[in-house]
Structures are given as C-alpha cells and as structure tokens.
Amino acid sequence: MEGQQTVPTLSLKAPLRWDATTDAAWTAESTSEASDDETDEPVRKKRKRKHEIQQDLTVNIQQRAPQSTTDFERLLLSSPNSSYLWLQFMAFQLQLSEIEKARDVGRRALKAINFREEQERLNVWIALLNLEISYGTDASLDAVFKEAARANDSKTVHWRLAVLLDESQKHEVYLTLLSYKLILNNL
C-alpha cells in the first residue's frame, strides 16, 4: 500500500441535514438577499407601475369609438375593405374641418378596397359625391361624378347623384345633370 496516496476527505463538525437549514453561511446569504429585496422594492414597484400604464394605453380599441387618426389607421389595417370604417374616418376629418384630408381619405379608400368589393367601393364613391355637393365646387362635383360613373354602374351613379342633389336642395345642379344626361342619351 505504499504506492497509494490517500485522498483528503471533508470533515463536518455537525451532521448534514437536508430538511433544515442552519448553516451560518446560508443565513448570512439570506439576510443579504433580504436587504437586496428591500432595495429592489422601489424598482419592482416602478416596473409594476410601468406595466399598469402600458396596460391602460393598450385598451381594446374595439370597445370604444376611434378618437384619433392613429385609431382609425389601426382599425383600417385590420379591415381595409370596410367602407363603413373609411366613411367614419372621412366624417372624423370633416368634424376637424379638414375637407382636403377627407377627400384624401376617400381616395385612399378607393385604392385600398379590393376591386371585387363593388358595393363597398360604391359606398365610398357616393360619400365622395356627397362631400363634393356639400363642400366642393360644381367643377369638382362634375369631375368626381364622371370618374364615379366610369368606375361603377353608370345608371346607379346617376340615380344616386340625383337623389343626393334633391336631398341637398341643389336643384340647379340637378337640372344641369338631367339635361346633360338627356343630351348624352340623344347622341
């Protein structure tokens, strides 16, 4: 046994217990962790507060009416073929007295709505016609009308414009449109 070396062993002063922790080092470590917890408490409160604020900012937009341009943009990303949303966005811009922006929203809607959604596109065209009747000139109304008649069923657009002009009490424009239509039919 002369060639064998002895391996040093660990000697314990007290028996090792797995269920109870009475080690002095552990108690010292746990007290230092407790002091760290006390200093981390404001940081944790800040994190919790920040999380609460983020939660409040991300309120489900479906539960309330859109209140800003960003809200409308977010909604339109989820359903770009909805003429209802586009018309609401146009009305929102008109409430802000942004007539040119309302026109731009209508034009964007016509580009964004799928060409297969004919009724949705027609709704936007009718809204643009109504916008021009209320806020535009006769020349701008005529330009939008001609474009709408080319893009949709001409008879439907003529009918809708006649109804809109009658409702808005703009009979002179209505008579001009009617005579224009009669001249086109006779050619």
N, C-alpha and C positions, 0 to 999 in steps of 0.2 A: 504494500500500500504506500510505498514510498513515492511512487510516481504520481499519485493522485493528489490533487490540490483540493482543499475544502472551499466550498462556495459560501460566502458570507450570507447569513440569514437575517431577517428582520426580527428584531426582538420588540415585543409590545409590553408595555407596563401594565396595561389593563386588557381584559379580554375584549375581542372585537364583537360588537353587537350591530346587527343590521337594522333592527327596528327602532332604536333610539339614537339620537344624535347628541352626543355630549362632548364632542371634540371641541377643544378650545379654538382651534383654527376655524372650524366651521362657524362657531358663534361669532367670532370676530368678523368673518366674511359676511355673515348675515346682517350684522349691525352696520357694516359699511354699505351693504346693499340697501338697507333701510334708509340710511342717510341719503343715498343716491335717489331713492324713490321720493324722498321729501323734496329734493332739489328738482327732480324731473316733473313734479306735480304741476307746476305752472306751465311747463312745456306741453304736458298731456292735456291740460285744460285748453290751451291755445289750439292744439290740434283738434280737440273735440269741438271747440267753438268754430274753427275754420270749416270743419266737416258740416256742422249745422248750417253755416252760411251757404256753403255750396249746395246743400240740400234745398235751402229756401230759394236759391237762384234758379234751380232746375225744376221749378214747378211744372207739372204736366200742362203743356200749352193747350191740350185738347179740352181741359176743364174750364178755360176762360177764353174770352174773346181776344184776338190779337190786338195789341196796343201799340205796336211799332212796326216800322218797315222790316226790322230783323225778324219779328214774329211771323210776319207774312211770308218772308223769304224762306224761313224754316218750314212752314206749313206747305209751301209750294214745292219744296224739294221732295216732300213725301207724296204729294199727289199733284203732279204738274198738269194733268188732263182735266182738272176740276174747274169748270168755268165759274162755278159758284165762288170759289176762293179768289179767282182772278177778279171777278166783279166786286167782291168785297174789298180787295186791295185797291181797285180803281176808286171806289167810293171813299175809302180811307184817305187817299191822296186828294180827292175833291174836298173832303172836310178840312184838310190842311190848306186849301186854296191853291193847290199845286196842279193846275189844269194840264200843263205840259207833261208833268210826270204821270198823270193819269192816262194821257194818250200813250206815253211810252210803255206803261204797264199793259195797256190793251194790245199794243203792237208786239210786246214780248209774249203775251198770252197766245197770240196767233202763231208765233214761231214755236212756242213750247208745246202747245196742244197737238197731239197726234192727228195727222190728216184724216184718219179713219173716224175720228170723233166729230162727225159733221155737226151734230146738234150743239155740242159744246163750243165749237168754233162759231157757229151761227149766233149763239148767245153773246159771244164777245163782239161780233160784228154789230149786232143790234145795240149793244152798250156803247160802242164807238159812235154809231149813228146818233144815239140819244145824247151823247156827250157833245157832238158837233151841233146838234139842234140847240142845246142849252147854252153852250159857251163858244161855239165856233162861228165862222162866217158862212155865208151862202156858198162861197167858193170851196171852203174846206169841207162843208157838208156834201157838196157835189162830188168832190174827189173821193171821199170815203164811200159815198154811195156807189159810185162807178166801180170802185175796187171790190166792194162787198158783192155787187151784182155779178162780177166776173168770178169771184171765188165761191159763190154759193148758187143755189137755185135762184135765178133772176126774178121769177114771179113771186117767190116768197119774200125776197128782199124788198121788192116794190111794195108788196102788201104791208109789210111791217113798217116801212118808212111812211107810208100813207097813214097808218094808224098812229104812229108817233107824232107826225106833223099835226094831225087832227087833235090829238090829246094836248099838244102844246099850244094850240090856238094859232099856229102859224099857217094860216090859210093861203097867203100869197105864195109861199114856197110850195105848198101842196098843189095849188093850181098850176104853177110853173112845171112841177113834176108831172102832173096829169097831162098837160099839153105836150110836154116833151115825150111822154110815153105814147100819146096818140100819134104824134109825128113819126115816131120810130115804127109804129105798127103799120102805118100807111105806106112806108117806103118799101 
